[in-house]
């Protein structure tokens, strides 16, 4: 009977977690674990399939030990030894009688191996329940027997699934190999092994991170399972009332059946009931290894049960009197007065908070209060502060005092605009406590009704806008209004005028005519029609193949429409260009240049005097001349006999004023002519003289 009760409790958890699902591999294998003791080595093994478990119970195992290391050195040839003379398999049923009297886990294993029936549920034996039990019986025998073996090493040895090697030496290390004796033709069962020595002995670890949440006559314990799952399969919960004597909270160990490969559970939980809420309890956790060894207990956690507050306050009345003071009333069961410290009043701007406590230490028997620090919109709750456990809070109520006074008009409106048309506005934030936000308005023309740029309410005192730079209006106009939480609107702020950046150049002036008189060029034009033209720039250059650069000769302010250029050189052709420049520094596009040729006055470039002196003794004629010209490039001298045309004879550099003709013929009359060539390319009139030699 006792075995059936234990089987039912354990199987309940196994069936819930689905841990008894059948193996789907064609072969089975043996899994071995080992643990070093002070003078021996403990070995535990198990097969991975229920069908293999049944065969091995029939044919047994053999255990080999190979000595691999001695005194820290690897042996050239391991020393092998078969540790069992007979197959290691379950002891006969009669041999289990004594151990079953004191070990419940031995009862489970004996029933799983030898029992005719293996009852695993309280259901009937008819219909579908019977079919399910029969189909799963082998798997259930297999799983439950292995679970029981994990909690009792002595029972595992009786079942042929464990061995204690007492012949080990401290200076050696061994490789243990467990092999199934079942015929390979029946099923292939792979062998396995473990490598261990007495030097590998380690103490079992102490559980840590124990948590406890005490409730009304109960406690929920939790501890970190993931860190110790390689050391412990099961756990015992121990409790104490005096901190000295501990007893187990449950006769059965706690085992994690909720493990998942992809999302393993990091903690384990245990719920224990308490006799009352006044006794202080201490709890600790102790792990049990797969060899049935209990580990050291954890540090205890201490606490006692808490009386839970089951009563909740409810606000039933709220009104704001003519002085603006809130009168608040609420209900709370009188029976709950002894379970609370008192009440607190909580206030927030929104129904979902966050709430802050604005009144505390309200006595447990009080049910009304007065409060005068109201905002334009308020949400209030009443909290009953519990002596133990969690406090309880009422549902929120909305309180809105009457307010018809609008906020002051915003001040300090200013802003900037960049070349892309991005406007950045800012203004001084309103100081009213109930300010909600602002409305921003824009007009494109002075005196035009401004349009709102904000659909609802703008919460900040800065605003970003965008305007078209190339539109016709050169300025935009902004205003701001403030709104409070009752949506009362202030007056408009002062208008802020913002000049848009000028990216459109002015229209070009048009040169319409010219006149040349007395070496002066008189120009006339039609000025640019743009109102923001600041200057008119007149450019000039000489018209030659090599000259491509323009020279600014005059800056004229509008509305001047003519100019007299008296710096021209006669005989030179000039090109004129006129541009308009606005206040933003933008220049108009160049129009077709105006070409003007200045006539040359030959008399202005004439040599003033030209004379000759004859020296017949030394046989030469000396020519000399004078002029007042400052821009001479060269002098050209021509020579010829009288009655014949003169030809170019000499070209002289500027600054020269005499030359000698040392090859005259006797009794010959000569004609000499000279003219100056100027920088502009113009040539003066020729000066002619006759000389008799």
Buried (B, 14 or more C-beta within 10 A) or exposed (E): EEBBEBBEEBBEBBBEEEBBEEBEEEEBBBEBBBBBBEEBBBBBBBBBBBBBBBBBBEBBBBBBBBBBBBEEEEEEEEEEEEBBEEBBBBBEEEEBEEBBEEBBBBBBBBBBBEBEEBBBBEEEEEEEEEEEBEEBBBBBBBBBBBBBBBBBBBBBBBBBBBBBBEEBEEEBBBBBBBBBBBEEEEBEBBBBBBEBBBEEBEEBBBBEEBEBBBBEBBBEBBBBBEBBBEBBBBBBBBBBEEEEEBEEBEEEBBBBBBBEEEEEBEBBBBEBEBEEBEEEBBBBBBBBBBBBBBBEBBEBBEBBBBBBBEBBBEBEEBEBEEEEBBEBEBBBEEEBBEBBBBBBBBBBEEEEEEBEEBBEEBEBEEBEBEBEEBBBBBBBBBBBBBEBBEBBBBEBBEBEBEBEEBBBBBEEBEBEBEEEBEBEBBBEBBEBEBBBBBBBBBBBEEEEEBEEBBEEEBEEBEBEBEBEBEEEBEEBBBBBBBBBBBEBBBEBBBBBEBEBEBEBBBBBBEBEEBEBEEBEBBBEBEBBEBEBBBBBBBBBBBEEEEEEEBEEBBEBEBEEBEBEBEEBBBBBEBBBBBBBBBBBEBBBEEBEBBEBEBEBBBEBBBBEEBBBEBEEEEEBBBBBBEBEBEEBBBBBBBBBEEEEEBEEBBEBEBEBEEBEBEEBEEEEEBBBBBBBBBEBEBBBBBBEBEBEB
